[in-house]
Amino acid sequence: MSKNVDAAPTATVAVSTTTKWKKIKTKMWKYRGFYLMFLPVFIFALFFFYLPMIGIRYAFYDYNGLKEATFVGIKHFKTMFTDPFKSKDFFNAVLNTVEISVFKLLLTTGFAVIVSIFLNEMINIHFKKVIQTIIYLPHFLSWVVTASLFSLILAPNSHGLINTFLLNIGVIKSADEYIYFLGSSAWWRPIYFLINLWKETGWQTVIFMATLSGINPELYEAASIDGAGRFQKMRYLTFPAIRNTILTVIILNLAKIMNLFESVWVLQNNAVIQTSQVLETYIYNQTFNSGRIPNYGYTAAVGLFKSLIGMVLVLVCNHWSKKVREGRGIV
Amino acid sequence: MANTNKVKAVNPNNRIKTFNVINAIIFIIVAFIIIIPMWKILSDSFDLRTSYGMRLWPKQFGFDGYMEVFGKVSLYRPLLVSVLTTVCGTALALTLSTLGAYVLIQWDMPGRKFFANYLLFTMIFNGGMIPTYLVLSSLGLVNTLWVVILFPALNVYNLVLMRNFFEGIPGSMYESAALDGCTPFQTFIRIVLPMSKAALASIGLMFAVTYWNDYTHYKLYINDSQLYNFQMKLRDMVMGSDLPVSSSLANENTIKNAAIIVAILPFMIAYPFLQKYFVKGVNIGAVKE
């Protein structure tokens, strides 16, 4: 009797799991077309994102592409952090990455906010459209084109627009004093930031302009009736309206600061390597430009460090984003 | 009394007018700062006299720079590679984004959440430059055009943008399609895609620009100069390591300037007409996400 009592519930559970399975199976059958449609996406992600993760194991191996890989444990991480020569370059690259990325982010976002607020005050719609078209344009130039363009304009000879301009207004006295902007460690960073401002500020305003166009015009009218001047309205109406968007832009981009590569790479040269070397260019140069047989193991280890920091940043920013954006994360 | 009122009423108006004028002037200056570097390259590309200096108009006008660029067989191949990878890549990328996005809005599908996380995880963590290089190399993809077409084709961020757009399609459309006996794929082709032309244009253009401008993937995975795209070729030319030997009036700087203009010309022509689609693309992401 007692045996029966014990058995009964187990049987029901068993039955319910099988019916559940059956239900899921029929549902899966119903959605079979969708699984098939997802297959290409699945395969692409597998080959280009998940298989490369298997390659991370090389961070724990010595491997030069010629001989078999040999397991060396955490040797590369020790080299990275403690080797007198390599650790110096490594820490320099980490510091440069953070400094350049963060400063660039704050600078372009700050300028984009100012430009957006003043653009929003523009009354003539056609004029505003023309200005917007012009300031968005450089965003679509490739970094190669941008670097080529500025290396010609900043050239330290009589072809360079900037140097001849400086000569004509008397800032530099003679042709001997032409400034090699991209090849001087004092000038490289300011120039890099200016080029980024030129290229990206305009495009960054798109997102702010979208928020600003959503502000109810009645608010401005009400403020005018209350006697608020133009600058007061900008300060107390416009700016608060985009404060959250500013935070969003900063969070979204903060998650990506470790990925800095192409913009630095195309503007970099040997004369400014100390001040311009970021983690990704360090990895690339160590692997492909060192003049020796590459040790993929060491650079894979540096890359793993970079990926881990990147992951922490994404997760922190995601958490932060959920807090300030009513539950919306970034991934 | 009436007098003071009048003064009060006029003053703010005047201030507003002054502000507008100053604001307009500032933006004209900003626009010039944006345009002058590009204009300078354009002007110099037609200038056969070097020592361009501060000239913003060619001193000795001539097309020789462009004749050099278009006269060189060595530049046709990179242009062809750029066009080919851009067209194929964009088509493939749009296929993947729309398929993935369409599947991700099937809220009731078993495993939907797994698929979503499967894609989202790639935004959090990646193998990194060197492991990716080693794995792609062992797959035999390095030094083929496959890698530069296939690799950028799956962009999870753009896929999510597309999904946000698809979410806006009213559910009744799907129901009526199902009632008409459409298979999921037929619904996708006949309902979802025709209703998403704006998103397809925006995201397709973003992909096209990415492919046309791609340099990083070539730099990493392509060593064979026969497979270089125009960006790679341009880089080599401007860095001075691969200048075509000049046989005409054009000097090397004029050729460099002309090559830059050729690289941006297709986009410059199309840009004024396409700008609204690019802006829309950003706003799909900004408004909903």
Chai-1 contact restraints between the chains, C-beta under 6 A:
chainA,res_idxA,chainB,res_idxB,connection_type,confidence,min_distance_angstrom,max_distance_angstrom,comment,restraint_id
A,I24,B,P110,contact,1.0,0.0,6.0,A-B,restraint_1
A,K27,B,P110,contact,1.0,0.0,6.0,A-B,restraint_2
A,M28,B,P110,contact,1.0,0.0,6.0,A-B,restraint_3
A,Y31,B,M109,contact,1.0,0.0,6.0,A-B,restraint_4
A,G33,B,T183,contact,1.0,0.0,6.0,A-B,restraint_5
A,G33,B,P184,contact,1.0,0.0,6.0,A-B,restraint_6
A,G33,B,F185,contact,1.0,0.0,6.0,A-B,restraint_7
A,F34,B,V103,contact,1.0,0.0,6.0,A-B,restraint_8
A,F34,B,Q106,contact,1.0,0.0,6.0,A-B,restraint_9
A,F34,B,M109,contact,1.0,0.0,6.0,A-B,restraint_10
A,F34,B,P184,contact,1.0,0.0,6.0,A-B,restraint_11
A,M37,B,L99,contact,1.0,0.0,6.0,A-B,restraint_12
A,M37,B,V103,contact,1.0,0.0,6.0,A-B,restraint_13
A,F38,B,V103,contact,1.0,0.0,6.0,A-B,restraint_14
A,F38,B,F115,contact,1.0,0.0,6.0,A-B,restraint_15
A,V41,B,L96,contact,1.0,0.0,6.0,A-B,restraint_16
A,V41,B,L99,contact,1.0,0.0,6.0,A-B,restraint_17
A,V41,B,G100,contact,1.0,0.0,6.0,A-B,restraint_18
A,F44,B,L154,contact,1.0,0.0,6.0,A-B,restraint_19
A,F48,B,F151,contact,1.0,0.0,6.0,A-B,restraint_20
A,F49,B,T122,contact,1.0,0.0,6.0,A-B,restraint_21
A,L51,B,V135,contact,1.0,0.0,6.0,A-B,restraint_22
A,P52,B,G127,contact,1.0,0.0,6.0,A-B,restraint_23
A,P52,B,P131,contact,1.0,0.0,6.0,A-B,restraint_24
A,P52,B,T132,contact,1.0,0.0,6.0,A-B,restraint_25
A,P52,B,V135,contact,1.0,0.0,6.0,A-B,restraint_26
A,M53,B,G127,contact,1.0,0.0,6.0,A-B,restraint_27
A,G55,B,G127,contact,1.0,0.0,6.0,A-B,restraint_28
A,G55,B,P131,contact,1.0,0.0,6.0,A-B,restraint_29
A,G55,B,L134,contact,1.0,0.0,6.0,A-B,restraint_30
A,G55,B,V135,contact,1.0,0.0,6.0,A-B,restraint_31
A,I56,B,G127,contact,1.0,0.0,6.0,A-B,restraint_32
A,I56,B,P131,contact,1.0,0.0,6.0,A-B,restraint_33
A,F118,B,N23,contact,1.0,0.0,6.0,A-B,restraint_34
A,E121,B,N23,contact,1.0,0.0,6.0,A-B,restraint_35
A,I123,B,N20,contact,1.0,0.0,6.0,A-B,restraint_36
A,I131,B,F27,contact,1.0,0.0,6.0,A-B,restraint_37
A,I131,B,A31,contact,1.0,0.0,6.0,A-B,restraint_38
A,T133,B,Q275,contact,1.0,0.0,6.0,A-B,restraint_39
A,I134,B,A31,contact,1.0,0.0,6.0,A-B,restraint_40
A,I134,B,I34,contact,1.0,0.0,6.0,A-B,restraint_41
A,I135,B,I34,contact,1.0,0.0,6.0,A-B,restraint_42
A,F140,B,V209,contact,1.0,0.0,6.0,A-B,restraint_43
A,F140,B,F267,contact,1.0,0.0,6.0,A-B,restraint_44
A,S142,B,N213,contact,1.0,0.0,6.0,A-B,restraint_45
A,S142,B,Q231,contact,1.0,0.0,6.0,A-B,restraint_46
A,V144,B,Y215,contact,1.0,0.0,6.0,A-B,restraint_47
A,V144,B,Q231,contact,1.0,0.0,6.0,A-B,restraint_48
A,V144,B,L234,contact,1.0,0.0,6.0,A-B,restraint_49
A,V144,B,R235,contact,1.0,0.0,6.0,A-B,restraint_50
A,V145,B,I260,contact,1.0,0.0,6.0,A-B,restraint_51
A,V145,B,A263,contact,1.0,0.0,6.0,A-B,restraint_52
A,V145,B,I264,contact,1.0,0.0,6.0,A-B,restraint_53
A,S148,B,V238,contact,1.0,0.0,6.0,A-B,restraint_54
A,S148,B,I260,contact,1.0,0.0,6.0,A-B,restraint_55
A,L149,B,P37,contact,1.0,0.0,6.0,A-B,restraint_56
A,L149,B,I41,contact,1.0,0.0,6.0,A-B,restraint_57
A,L149,B,I260,contact,1.0,0.0,6.0,A-B,restraint_58
A,I153,B,P37,contact,1.0,0.0,6.0,A-B,restraint_59
A,S158,B,S51,contact,1.0,0.0,6.0,A-B,restraint_60
A,S158,B,G53,contact,1.0,0.0,6.0,A-B,restraint_61
A,H159,B,Y52,contact,1.0,0.0,6.0,A-B,restraint_62
A,H159,B,N253,contact,1.0,0.0,6.0,A-B,restraint_63
A,L161,B,K40,contact,1.0,0.0,6.0,A-B,restraint_64
A,T164,B,G53,contact,1.0,0.0,6.0,A-B,restraint_65
A,T164,B,M54,contact,1.0,0.0,6.0,A-B,restraint_66
A,F165,B,M54,contact,1.0,0.0,6.0,A-B,restraint_67
A,V206,B,V279,contact,1.0,0.0,6.0,A-B,restraint_68
A,V206,B,V282,contact,1.0,0.0,6.0,A-B,restraint_69
A,I207,B,A286,contact,1.0,0.0,6.0,A-B,restraint_70
A,A210,B,N283,contact,1.0,0.0,6.0,A-B,restraint_71
A,A210,B,A286,contact,1.0,0.0,6.0,A-B,restraint_72
A,E262,B,T216,contact,1.0,0.0,6.0,A-B,restraint_73
A,I283,B,M129,contact,1.0,0.0,6.0,A-B,restraint_74
A,Y296,B,I130,contact,1.0,0.0,6.0,A-B,restraint_75
A,T299,B,I130,contact,1.0,0.0,6.0,A-B,restraint_76
A,A300,B,I130,contact,1.0,0.0,6.0,A-B,restraint_77
A,A300,B,P131,contact,1.0,0.0,6.0,A-B,restraint_78
A,G303,B,G128,contact,1.0,0.0,6.0,A-B,restraint_79
A,G303,B,M129,contact,1.0,0.0,6.0,A-B,restraint_80
A,G303,B,I130,contact,1.0,0.0,6.0,A-B,restraint_81
A,S307,B,N126,contact,1.0,0.0,6.0,A-B,restraint_82
A,S307,B,G128,contact,1.0,0.0,6.0,A-B,restraint_83
A,M311,B,I124,contact,1.0,0.0,6.0,A-B,restraint_84
A,M311,B,F125,contact,1.0,0.0,6.0,A-B,restraint_85
A,V314,B,I124,contact,1.0,0.0,6.0,A-B,restraint_86
A,R328,B,E289,contact,1.0,0.0,6.0,A-B,restraint_87
A,V331,B,L120,contact,1.0,0.0,6.0,A-B,restraint_88
A,V331,B,M123,contact,1.0,0.0,6.0,A-B,restraint_89
A,V331,B,I124,contact,1.0,0.0,6.0,A-B,restraint_90
